[in-house]
Amino acid sequence: MLKRLRNQRGAALIETAITIPLVLLVSVSIFEFGRAYQTWQVLTNAAREGARVAVLEQYTDAQVSDTVRNYLTGGRLPNAAGATINVVRNEPFGTTTASRITVNYPFQFMVLNPVARLVQSNSTAGTPLTMQSSALMRNEQ
């Protein structure tokens, strides 16, 4: 009976050693993809905020870009200055015109990229992903 318990303890130790890294990887993945989703939401809201300003004639494209960057900074996105903002005014929209704001942001996973590089050293998983969001609003007449 004592021999059987010792064998089971060894098996439990091996099972724990195998499952803990998997549980940690799943947990970290959940946090990382949650952070990616939150970043995408901030980008979407920043594009909408820029479109709200762009439909008003008294604002310049630079002021629209500043509004978007301020929103990205307020959303606590690191490297908000690295975002590219494209402002298109007077785009045809049915019988009227509209303004389109497109925001591109370089997003990088904090933990998953280094883990992927541990598995394969020449992995391209370490390069930033470009997240894009766009908003279109009808111009005021």
N, C-alpha and C positions, 0 to 999 in steps of 0.2 A: 504494500500500500504506500509506504514512504517513497519508494522508487518511482511510483506512478505520479505522485505529487510533484516531485522534482522535475520530471519530464514535462509536466503541464506548465510549470512555472517558466521553464525555458521556452516553451512554445508561445506562451503569453508575451514574453519579452520580445521574441522575434516578430510576432504579430503587431505589437505596439511600435516597434522600430520601423515596420513597413507602413503602417497606417498613419502615423503622426505626420510624416512629410506630405502625404496626400491630403490630409485634412488641412494642413497649413496652406498648401497650394490652392485648394479650393477657397479657403477663407480669404487669402490675399487676392485671388482673382475676383471675388465678389466685391471687395473694397475697391480694387482698381477699375473695374467696369462701372461701378457706382460713381467713381470720380470722373470717369470719361463721360458718363451720361449727364452729370452735373455741369461739366464743362460745355457740353453741347447745348444744354438749356441756357446757360449764360450767353453763349454765342447767338442763339436764336433770339433771345430777348434784346441783346445789343443791336442786332440787325433791325429788329422792329423799332427800337428807340431811334436809331439812325433814320429809318424810313419816316417816322413821325416828324422829324426835323426837316428832312429833305423835301417833303411836300410843300413846305412853306417857302415862298420865294425870297424872303429876306435873308435866308441863311446860305452861306457859301458851301462848296464841297469840303473845304478845310474844316469848317465848323461842324459839318456832319460827321467827318472822320474823327474830330476831337470828341464829339458826343459819344460815338461808338467806343473809342479808346477809354474814355472816362467810365463807361459802363463796364467794360472788361476789367478795368482796374478795381472798380467798386465790387465786382464779382469775385475778387481775389484770385484772378488768373495770373499765374506767373508769366512773365515775358509778354505782357499785353502789347508792348511796343513791337513785337515780332509779328503781330497780326497784320495781314494786308486787307485793306478795305477798298472796295470798288463802288463808286457812286455813279449811277446812270440815271439821268433825269430825262424827262420827256419821252419816255419809252411808250410806244403806242399801246393803248389798253382799251380795246373796244372803240367807242366813239370819243374817247378822251385820252389823256396821257397819264403816265404813272412814273414813280421813282422807284428804282430797284437798288437795294443795298446788299452787297455780298461781302461776307466776312470769312476770311481763311485764317485758321489758327493752327500753329504746329503743336500737336499734343504728343506727349511722351509718357509712357507708363513708367512709374517709379520703381517698381519691384519686378514686374514680369520681364522687362527688357534685360536686366542683369542676369536673371535666372535663365532666360533663353540663351544668353551668351555663354553661360556656364555649361549648358548642354552641348551647344555647338558654337565654337569660338568665332567663326566667320558668318554668324547668323545676321540677317538684315533686320531682325526684330528690334534692334536697338535704335533704328532710325525713327525720327518723329513721324507721326501720322498727321496728315493735313485734314483737319475738320473744317467743314464748310457749312455756312448757314446763309440763307438769303431771305429778304423780305421785300414785298412789293406793295406799294400803297398808291392809291389814286391821288393825283395832284389836285390841289385846291384851285378852283376856277375863279 
